[in-house]
Amino acid sequence: MRKILFTLLGLFIISFAVNAQTLNPQHRWFEEARFGLFVHFGPYSVLGEGEWIMNSKPYTVGDYHKLQHIFNPQFFDAAEWVRIAKAAGMKYITFTSRHHDGFSNWDTKQSNWNIMNTPYGKDIIRQLADECHKEGIKLVFYYSLLDWSRNDYSFTTGRTGQKAGRVVQEAWSSYINFMKAQLTELLTNYGEIAGIWFDGEWDQLPPEDSGKVTHEMSKVDWHFGEIYDLIHRLQPNCMISNNHHLPPLPGEDYQAFEKDLPGENSGGGFSSNQTITNHLPLETCETINNSWGYHLRDNRYKSTREIIHLLVRAAGYNANLLLNVGPKPTGKIEEICVERLQEVGKWLSVYGQTIYQTTGGFIKPQSWGAVTQKGKTVYIHILRKESDLLTLRFPQKIHTMKWLNVDDKAVWKTNNKTGETEITLNIPLDSIDSILEVILK
């Protein structure tokens, strides 16, 4: 019989609870939420090849902007989106206010390239904000720092957008002022906003796989200090995250990991320069298939089991899971996505206490599963059985132990000399996640 030993010694001496040291008590909702909905939506949805199609095809600005006369999400229903998120057990929505193509999904006065000048002609963000406020769902705005359309964005030094047909490089200061004006609109016209999620600093940095990359290598001055101060002045409790794949900057309130669980560094180069910062809350964003924006040919949808495992392992790292869907150009979320989210929601309606308001456990996630904790209550999530015995060293003595979803009595034995506890697993386990509830003395 093989024996797997996990202790708090050596490389396994990790307590993820220390990550939850939030500076602002008004941000505690984020650490307790654990699950959010990411939505990528814009004119690119019409082309059905993902949100990067303007750059990857590529399209010139003139050709791509013809989509403004086509994009018509006539079946968009903010109430339906929010119902889907709530039924999935999600506590917040992060929505693309503006992606890299520069299109704005609200009634901005800073650019004509926006939703009001489409056949649809209605403010999507207004509708979504009103519904989120009504239903108690927190709303975060994704906001692209880079822009493939504007001439005042520094496209001559950027890594992307080189074939958009722009020939005149206008003043960078104009672009900074444009972003400040748009952020001011978002934070003054739509009620309480829970966060701003920036993306695109990497466009002005060396590629992630070129060696060690730092913020100081940026080819432009992003004026982050001014921008972050503006956000916190307009809405002091608004959280800031920046998906730069680098150590957090002053003023950032939580740390984002793209398609990678914090610390695993398996995100195809996205996280090669990124380490966990103990004093900030954590979030990992992942796609429900392999695309962020709507993609006609991407049918590689994650199973309910895979999504739950992602959620459990993220919680085991003391992180939230931000799961993305890319609605169709009509504004409808695909049925298979809705079904998957409903199934995850059903699981959370039964076992949510092992995820919500927990911290990462006394060991980091392992190949067999993960540990979450709430005070003296520890949840052992067995996601994959690797042996008939699981050996752990708990930080305190055990008071009680029971299975939450396995029809058997928990069998365990602690060696008083070594402090190691052996848990018997030679029983039929749950097909998704076998959960042990352990109460410590």
For each residue, the residues with C-beta under 8 A, 3 or more apart:
1: 387 388 389
2: 386 387 388 389
3: 387 389 391 422
4: 368 386 387 389 390 391
5: 391 420
6: 12 363 366 390 391 392 393
7: 10 12 392 393 420
8: 12 13 362 363 393 395
9: 12 13
10: 7 13
11:
12: 6 7 8 9 363 364
13: 8 9 10
14: 363 364
15: 18 360 362
16: 19 20 316 317 318 359 360 361 364
17: 20 318 359 360 373
18: 15 21 278
19: 16 276 278 279 280 281 282 318 359 360
20: 16 17 31 281 318 359
21: 18 278 279
22: 25 27 28 30 31 281
23: 27 253 279
24: 27 237 253
25: 22 28
26: 29 236 237
27: 22 23 24 30 31 237 239 253 254 281
28: 22 25 31 32
29: 26 32 33 91 138 194
30: 22 27 33 92 138 194 195 239 254 281 320
31: 20 22 27 28 281
32: 28 29 91 356 357
33: 29 30 36 91 92 138 320 356
34: 91 311 314 315 320 321 355 356 357 358
35: 88 89 90 91 311 320 321 323 348 355 356
36: 33 85 90 91 92 93 94 138 140 283 320 321 322 323
37: 81 84 85 88 90 92 93 94 322 323 324 325 341
38: 93 94 142 285 292 322 323 324 325
39: 81 93 94 95 96 324 325 326 327
40: 51 96 99 142 292 293 294 324 325 326
41: 45 73 95 96 105 124 293 294 326 327 331
42: 45 51 71 96 99 101 103 105 293
43: 46 47 64 67 68 70 71 101 103 118
44: 47 49 50 51 52 53 54 67 99 101 293 294
45: 41 42 48 71 73 293 294 326 327 328 329
46: 43 67 70 71 329
47: 43 44 53 67
48: 45 294 295 296 297 329
49: 44 53 56 57 295 296 297
50: 44 53 56 291 292 293 294 295 298 326
51: 40 42 44 96 99 100 101 291 292 293 326
52: 44 55 56 100 293
53: 44 47 49 50 56 57 59 293
54: 44 57 58 59 64 100 101 148 164
55: 52 58 100 148 160 161 163 164
56: 49 50 52 53
57: 49 53 54
58: 54 55 163 164
59: 53 54 63 64 164
60: 63 64 163 164 165
61: 64 65 148 149 164 165 166
62: 65 66 165
63: 59 60 66
64: 43 54 59 60 61 67 101 148 149 164
65: 61 62 68 113 149
66: 62 63 69 70
67: 43 44 46 47 64 70 71
68: 43 65 71 103 113 117 118
69: 66 118 119
70: 43 46 66 67 118 119
71: 42 43 45 46 67 68 115 118 119 120 329
72: 118 119 120 329
73: 41 45 76 120 124 327 329 330 331
74: 120 330 331
75: 330 331 332
76: 73 81 120 124 127 327 330 331 332
77: 80 81 331
78: 81 82 124 127 128 130 131 132
79: 82 83 131
80: 77 83 84 333
81: 37 39 76 77 78 84 85 93 128 131 327 333
82: 78 79 85 86 93 128 131 132 135 137
83: 79 80 86 87 135
84: 37 80 81 87 88 333 338 341 342
85: 36 37 81 82 88 90 93 137 341
86: 82 83 89 90 135 137
87: 83 84 341 342 345
88: 35 37 84 85 341 342 344 345 348
89: 35 86 344 345 348 349 352
90: 35 36 37 85 86 93 137 323 341
91: 29 32 33 34 35 36 137 138 356
92: 30 33 36 37 137 138 139 140 194
93: 36 37 38 39 81 82 85 90 128 132 137 138 139 140
94: 36 37 38 39 140 141 142 195 197 285 322
95: 39 41 105 125 128 139 140 141 142
96: 39 40 41 42 51 99 105 142 144
97: 104 105 106 125 141 142 143 186
98: 102 103 104 105 142 143 144 182
99: 40 42 44 51 96 102 103 142 144 293
100: 51 52 54 55 144 146 147 148 160 161 199 200
101: 42 43 44 51 54 64 147 148 149
102: 98 99 111 113 144 147 148 149 150 153
103: 42 43 68 98 99 113 114 115 149
104: 97 98 108 110 111 113 114 115 182
105: 41 42 95 96 97 98 114 115 124 125
106: 97 114 115 123 124 125 126 185 186 190
107: 114 115 116 123 126
108: 104 111 114 182 185
109: 181 185
110: 104 178 181 182 185
111: 102 104 108 114 150 178 182
112: 117
113: 65 68 102 103 104 117 149
114: 103 104 105 106 107 108 111 117
115: 71 103 104 105 106 107 118 120 121 122 123 124
116: 107 121 122 123
117: 68 112 113 114 121
118: 43 68 69 70 71 72 115 121
119: 69 70 71 72
120: 71 72 73 74 76 115
121: 115 116 117 118
122: 115 116 126 127
123: 106 107 115 116 126 127
124: 41 73 76 78 105 106 115 127 128
125: 95 97 105 106 128 129 141 186 190
126: 106 107 122 123 129 130 190
127: 76 78 122 123 124 130 131
128: 78 81 82 93 95 124 125 131 132 139
129: 125 126 132 133 139 190 191 193
130: 78 126 127 133 134 191
131: 78 79 81 82 127 128 134 135 137
132: 78 82 93 128 129 135 137 138 139
133: 129 130 136 139 191 192
134: 130 131
135: 82 83 86 131 132
136: 133
137: 82 85 86 90 91 92 93 131 132
138: 29 30 33 36 91 92 93 132 194 195
139: 92 93 95 128 129 132 133 190 193 194
140: 36 92 93 94 95 193 194 195 196 197 239
141: 94 95 97 125 186 193 195 196 197
142: 38 40 94 95 96 97 98 99 197 199
143: 97 98 179 182 183 186 196 197 198 199
144: 96 98 99 100 102 147 198 199 200
145: 179 198 199 200 201 203 222
146: 100 153 158 160 161 200 203 204
147: 100 101 102 144 150 153 161 175
148: 54 55 61 64 100 101 102 153 155 160 161 164
149: 61 64 65 101 102 103 113 153 164
150: 102 111 147 153 175 178
151: 155 166 168 169 170
152: 170 171 172 174 175 178
153: 102 146 147 148 149 150 158 161 175
154: 157 158 169 172 175 204 219 220
155: 148 151 158 161 162 164 166 169
156: 169
157: 154 204 219 220
158: 146 153 154 155 161 162 203 204 219
159: 202 203 204 205 207
160: 55 100 146 148 203
161: 55 100 146 147 148 153 155 158 164 166 203
162: 155 158
163: 55 58 60
164: 54 55 58 59 60 61 64 148 149 155 161
165: 60 61 62
166: 61 151 155 161 169
167:
168: 151
169: 151 154 155 156 166
170: 151 152 174 175
171: 152 174 175
172: 152 154 175 176 220 221
173: 176 177
174: 152 170 171 177 178
175: 147 150 152 153 154 170 171 172 178 179
176: 172 173 179 180 222 223 226 227
177: 173 174 180 181
178: 110 111 150 152 174 175 181 182
179: 143 145 175 176 182 183 227
180: 176 177 183 184 226 227 230
181: 109 110 177 178 184 185
182: 98 104 108 110 111 143 178 179 185 186
183: 143 179 180 186 187 196 227 230 231 234
184: 180 181 187 188 230 234
185: 106 108 109 110 181 182 188 189
186: 97 106 125 141 143 182 183 189 190 193 196
187: 183 184 190 193 196 231 234 235 238
188: 184 185 234
189: 185 186
190: 106 125 126 129 139 186 187 193
191: 129 130 133
192: 133 235 237
193: 129 139 140 141 186 187 190 196 235 238
194: 29 30 92 138 139 140 237 238 239
195: 30 94 138 140 141 238 239 240 241 253 254
196: 140 141 143 183 186 187 193 231 238 239 240 241
197: 94 140 141 142 143 241 242 243 256
198: 143 144 145 201 240 241 242 243 244
199: 100 142 143 144 145 242 243
200: 100 144 145 146 203 243
201: 145 198 204 205 215 218 222 242 244 246
202: 159 205 208 244 245
203: 145 146 158 159 160 161 200
204: 146 154 157 158 159 201 218 219 220 222
205: 159 201 202 213 215 217 218 219 244
206: 210 211 213 217
207: 159 210 213 269
208: 202 213 245 269 270 272 273
209: 269 272
210: 206 207 213
211: 206
212: 273
213: 205 206 207 208 210 217 245 246 273
214: 217 246 273
215: 201 205 218 244 246 247 249
216:
217: 205 206 213 214
218: 201 204 205 215 221 222
219: 154 157 158 204 205
220: 154 157 172 204
221: 172 218
222: 145 176 201 204 218 227
223: 176 226 227
224: 227 228 242 249 251
225: 228 229 250 251
226: 176 180 223 229 230
227: 176 179 180 183 222 223 224 230 231
228: 224 225 231 232 240 249 250 251 252
229: 225 226 232 233 251
230: 180 183 184 226 227 233 234
231: 183 187 196 227 228 234 235 238 240
232: 228 229 235 236 238 240 251
233: 229 230 236
234: 183 184 187 188 230 231 238
235: 187 192 193 231 232 238
236: 26 232 233
237: 24 26 27 192 194
238: 187 193 194 195 196 231 232 234 235
239: 27 30 140 194 195 196 253 254
240: 195 196 198 228 231 232 251 252 253 254
241: 195 196 197 198 252 253 254 255 256 283
242: 197 198 199 201 224 248 249 252 256
243: 197 198 199 200 256 258 285
244: 198 201 202 205 215
245: 202 208 213 258 270 271 272 273 274
246: 201 213 214 215 273 274
247: 215 274 275 277
248: 242 252 255 277 280
249: 215 224 228 242 252
250: 225 228
251: 224 225 228 229 232 240
252: 228 240 241 242 248 249 255 280
253: 23 24 27 195 239 240 241 280 281
254: 27 30 195 239 240 241 280 281 282 283
255: 241 248 252 262 276 277 280 281 282 283
256: 197 241 242 243 283 284 285
257: 260 261 262 267 270 271 274 282 283 284 285 319
258: 243 245 267 270 271 284 285
259: 267 268 270 284 285 286 287
260: 257 264 265 266 267 270 271 274 284
261: 257 264 266 284 310 313 314 317 319 365
262: 255 257 276 282 284 314 317 318 319
263: 275 276 317 364
264: 260 261 267 271
265: 260 271 272 274
266: 260 261 271
267: 257 258 259 260 264 270 271
268: 259
269: 207 208 209 272
270: 208 245 257 258 259 260 267 274
271: 245 257 258 260 264 265 266 267 274
272: 208 209 245 265 269
273: 208 212 213 214 245 246
274: 245 246 247 257 260 265 270 271
275: 247 263
276: 19 255 262 263 282
277: 247 248 255 280
278: 18 19 21
279: 19 21 23
280: 19 248 252 253 254 255 277
281: 19 20 22 27 30 31 253 254 255 318 319 320
282: 19 254 255 257 262 276 317 318 319 320
283: 36 241 254 255 256 257 319 320 321 322
284: 256 257 258 259 260 261 262 310 314 317 319 320 321 322
285: 38 94 243 256 257 258 259 322 323 324
286: 259 310 321 322 323 324
287: 259 290 291 292 323 324
288: 301 302 307 323 324 325 337 340
289: 295 298 299 300 301 302
290: 287 295 298 300
291: 50 51 287 294 295 298 326
292: 38 40 50 51 287 324 326
293: 40 41 42 44 45 50 51 52 53 99 326
294: 40 41 44 45 48 50 291 326 327 328 329
295: 48 49 50 289 290 291 298 326
296: 48 49
297: 48 49
298: 50 289 290 291 295
299: 289
300: 289 290
301: 288 289 336 337 340
302: 288 289 306 307 310 340
303: 306 307 340
304: 307 308 340 343 344 347 432
305: 308 309 431 432
306: 302 303 309 310
307: 288 302 303 304 310 311 323 340 344
308: 304 305 311 312 344 347 432 433
309: 305 306 312 313 383 432 433
310: 261 284 286 302 306 307 313 314 321 323
311: 34 35 307 308 314 315 321 344 355
312: 308 309 315 316 355 369 370 372 381 383 433
313: 261 309 310 316 317 365 369 370 383
314: 34 261 262 284 310 311 317 319 320 321
315: 34 311 312 318 319 321 355 358 360 370 372
316: 16 312 313 360 361 364 365 369 370 371 372 381
317: 16 261 262 263 282 284 313 314 360 364 365 370
318: 16 17 19 20 262 281 282 315 359 360
319: 257 261 262 281 282 283 284 314 315 360
320: 30 33 34 35 36 281 282 283 284 314
321: 34 35 36 283 284 286 310 311 314 315
322: 36 37 38 94 283 284 285 286
323: 35 36 37 38 90 285 286 287 288 307 310 341
324: 37 38 39 40 285 286 287 288 292
325: 37 38 39 40 288 333 334 337 341
326: 39 40 41 45 50 51 291 292 293 294 295
327: 39 41 45 73 76 81 294 330 331 332 333 334
328: 45 294 331 332 333 334
329: 45 46 48 71 72 73 294
330: 73 74 75 76 327
331: 41 73 74 75 76 77 327 328
332: 75 76 327 328
333: 80 81 84 325 327 328 337 338
334: 325 327 328 337 338
335: 338 339
336: 301 339 340
337: 288 301 325 333 334 340 341
338: 84 333 334 335 341 342
339: 335 336 342 343
340: 288 301 302 303 304 307 336 337 343 344
341: 37 84 85 87 88 90 323 325 337 338 344 345
342: 84 87 88 338 339 345 346
343: 304 339 340 346 347
344: 88 89 304 307 308 311 340 341 347 348
345: 87 88 89 341 342 348 349
346: 342 343 349 350
347: 304 308 343 344 350 351 432
348: 35 88 89 344 345 351 352 355 356
349: 89 345 346 352
350: 346 347 405
351: 347 348 354 355 404 405 433 435
352: 89 348 349 355 356
353: 356 374
354: 351 358 372 379 381 404 435 437
355: 34 35 311 312 315 348 351 352 358 372
356: 32 33 34 35 91 348 352 353
357: 32 34 374
358: 34 315 354 355 372 373 374 379
359: 16 17 19 20 318 372 373 374
360: 15 16 17 19 315 316 317 318 319 364 371 372 373
361: 16 316 370 371 372 373 378 379 380
362: 8 15 371 373 378 394 395
363: 6 8 12 14 366 371 392
364: 12 14 16 263 316 317 360
365: 261 313 316 317 369 370 371
366: 6 363 369 370
367: 384 386
368: 4 382 383 384 385 386 390
369: 312 313 316 365 366 380 381 382 383 384 433
370: 312 313 315 316 317 361 365 366 381 383
371: 316 360 361 362 363 365 378 379 380 381
372: 312 315 316 354 355 358 359 360 361 378 379 381
373: 17 358 359 360 361 362 377 378 379
374: 353 357 358 359 377 379
375:
376: 396 399 439 440 441
377: 373 374 437 438 439 440
378: 361 362 371 372 373 394 437 438 439 440
379: 354 358 361 371 372 373 374 404 435 436 437 438
380: 361 369 371 390 392 423 435 436 438
381: 312 316 354 369 370 371 372 433 434 435
382: 368 369 385 390 425 429 430 433 434 435 436
383: 309 312 313 368 369 370 433
384: 367 368 369
385: 368 382 425 429 434
386: 2 4 367 368
387: 1 2 3 4 390 425
388: 1 2 424 425 426
389: 1 2 3 4 422 423 424 425
390: 4 6 368 380 382 387 422 423 425
391: 3 4 5 6 420 421 422 423
392: 6 7 363 380 420 421 423
393: 6 7 8 418 419 420 421
394: 362 378 397 398 419 421 438 440
395: 8 362 440
396: 376 440 441
397: 394 414 440 441
398: 394 401 412 414 421 438 439 440 441
399: 376 439 440 441
400: 438 439
401: 398 410 412 423 436 437 438 439
402: 409 410 436 437
403: 406 407 408 409 410 434 435 436 437
404: 351 354 379 435 436 437
405: 350 351 430 433 434 435
406: 403 427 428 429 430 434 435
407: 403 428
408: 403 427 428
409: 402 403
410: 401 402 403 423 436
411: 423 424
412: 398 401 421 422 423 424
413: 421 422
414: 397 398 419 420 421 422
415: 418 419 420 421 422
416: 419
417:
418: 393 415
419: 393 394 414 415 416
420: 5 7 391 392 393 414 415
421: 391 392 393 394 398 412 413 414 415
422: 3 389 390 391 412 413 414 415
423: 380 389 390 391 392 401 410 411 412 436
424: 388 389 411 412 427
425: 382 385 387 388 389 390 429
426: 388
427: 406 408 424
428: 406 407 408
429: 382 385 406 425 434
430: 382 405 406 433 434 435
431: 305
432: 304 305 308 309 347
433: 308 309 312 351 369 381 382 383 405 430
434: 381 382 385 403 405 406 429 430
435: 351 354 379 380 381 382 403 404 405 406 430
436: 379 380 382 401 402 403 404 410 423
437: 354 377 378 379 401 402 403 404
438: 377 378 379 380 394 398 400 401
439: 376 377 378 398 399 400 401
440: 376 377 378 394 395 396 397 398 399
441: 376 396 397 398 399
